Amino acid sequence: QVQLVESGGGLVQAGGSLRLSCAASGSTSSINTIGWYRQAPGKQRELVATVESGGRTNYANSVKGRFTISRGNAKNTVYLQMNSLRPEETAVYYCRADLLWRDYWGQGTQVTVSS
């Protein structure tokens, strides 16, 4: 079992920055990949950024150069630094952890970017 708790969402103006945090607990040593997804109203959930246990990162093309995913020293926390935010990036941002046998999701944190 893995529990994921996101924080750091909020309201920001276009061009601004936010940093999201995801705190993982439970069987964290079994996590292969952890990352962020988002879902805007009326749209499908989409990948934002992930980081593998070995450190390799993957980003959606739309966020490359603006967002940075990183893990804390204890590797139980993953961060998403979001810069130059755009109104169309308003969404609920979810943390997801992939283990060998299943994946886990957090409850999500709302990010609203005003124009």
Backbone torsions as a table, in degrees:
resi	resn	phi	psi	omega
1	GLN	NA	140.3	175.5
2	VAL	-132.0	135.1	174.9
3	GLN	-112.3	139.0	-178.3
4	LEU	-127.0	130.2	179.1
5	VAL	-127.6	117.9	179.5
6	GLU	-93.6	153.7	174.0
7	SER	-155.2	167.6	174.8
8	GLY	104.4	-4.9	178.4
9	GLY	-70.9	171.6	179.0
10	GLY	164.1	-164.3	-179.6
11	LEU	-104.3	130.9	180.0
12	VAL	-142.9	151.3	177.0
13	GLN	-79.0	155.3	176.3
14	ALA	-55.0	136.1	-176.9
15	GLY	91.5	-10.4	-178.5
16	GLY	-84.1	-174.9	-175.6
17	SER	-130.5	152.3	171.8
18	LEU	-144.3	153.4	172.8
19	ARG	-123.3	120.9	177.3
20	LEU	-95.4	147.8	176.7
21	SER	-125.4	145.4	174.8
22	CYS	-131.7	116.3	179.0
23	ALA	-99.0	122.1	179.9
24	ALA	-103.7	142.6	175.8
25	SER	-141.2	164.5	-177.3
26	GLY	98.4	-135.6	-176.1
27	SER	-81.5	58.4	-173.5
28	THR	-68.7	-24.7	179.6
29	SER	-68.6	-14.8	-180.0
30	SER	-93.8	1.6	-179.1
31	ILE	-75.7	124.8	176.7
32	ASN	-88.4	-46.5	-178.4
33	THR	-138.4	140.5	176.1
34	ILE	-135.6	145.5	-177.5
35	GLY	-173.4	-166.8	-173.3
36	TRP	-121.4	139.1	173.7
37	TYR	-129.1	162.1	177.2
38	ARG	-141.1	154.5	178.8
39	GLN	-138.9	115.6	176.7
40	ALA	-88.7	158.1	-179.8
41	PRO	-55.9	128.7	177.7
42	GLY	77.1	5.7	-178.6
43	LYS	-122.0	163.7	177.4
44	GLN	-76.1	154.7	174.7
45	ARG	-67.9	138.9	-176.8
46	GLU	-134.4	153.5	178.3
47	LEU	-70.8	139.6	173.7
48	VAL	-108.4	-58.5	-178.4
49	ALA	-162.1	146.1	176.4
50	THR	-137.3	159.4	174.8
51	VAL	-135.5	132.5	-179.8
52	GLU	-85.9	165.4	-178.7
53	SER	-60.5	-28.8	178.6
54	GLY	-83.4	-3.9	175.8
55	GLY	105.1	-9.6	-179.0
56	ARG	-69.9	137.4	-178.3
57	THR	-112.0	156.6	178.6
58	ASN	-140.6	135.3	-177.5
59	TYR	-128.7	147.2	167.6
60	ALA	-64.7	144.3	-178.0
61	ASN	-57.5	-34.1	-174.8
62	SER	-69.0	-17.5	-176.8
63	VAL	-111.8	-5.5	-178.6
64	LYS	-58.6	133.6	-180.0
65	GLY	88.2	-12.9	179.9
66	ARG	-117.1	-33.4	-179.1
67	PHE	-108.5	147.1	176.6
68	THR	-134.5	127.4	175.9
69	ILE	-101.1	140.9	179.6
70	SER	-151.5	162.2	178.7
71	ARG	-115.5	146.9	176.7
72	GLY	-71.1	170.4	-177.0
73	ASN	-59.0	-37.0	-179.6
74	ALA	-83.1	-3.7	178.5
75	LYS	60.9	10.2	175.2
76	ASN	-95.3	-1.9	179.3
77	THR	-127.2	137.2	175.7
78	VAL	-123.6	140.4	-176.7
79	TYR	-116.7	153.2	171.9
80	LEU	-131.7	106.5	175.5
81	GLN	-86.7	120.3	-176.9
82	MET	-116.2	117.5	179.0
83	ASN	-115.0	160.3	177.9
84	SER	51.0	49.6	-176.8
85	LEU	-66.9	148.5	-177.2
86	ARG	-117.5	150.2	179.5
87	PRO	-55.8	-34.8	-178.8
88	GLU	-70.8	-5.9	176.8
89	GLU	-92.7	7.0	171.5
90	THR	-62.4	124.0	-175.0
91	ALA	-174.4	170.9	166.7
92	VAL	-89.3	126.7	-179.1
93	TYR	-101.2	128.5	-176.7
94	TYR	-116.2	143.8	171.7
95	CYS	-95.4	139.8	179.4
96	ARG	-134.8	137.3	176.6
97	ALA	-119.8	127.5	179.3
98	ASP	-102.6	121.6	173.6
99	LEU	-110.5	175.2	-177.3
100	LEU	-60.0	-37.1	-169.8
101	TRP	-103.9	-14.6	178.2
102	ARG	-173.0	174.9	175.1
103	ASP	-119.0	157.7	-179.6
104	TYR	-125.3	149.0	179.9
105	TRP	-124.4	146.7	170.4
106	GLY	-83.4	-178.3	-175.9
107	GLN	-84.7	-13.4	177.5
108	GLY	94.5	154.9	175.8
109	THR	-136.3	135.4	-175.4
110	GLN	-80.8	131.7	171.9
111	VAL	-119.5	122.8	179.0
112	THR	-121.4	123.5	-179.5
113	VAL	-112.2	116.0	-178.4
114	SER	-90.7	148.0	-179.0
115	SER	-92.4	NA	NA
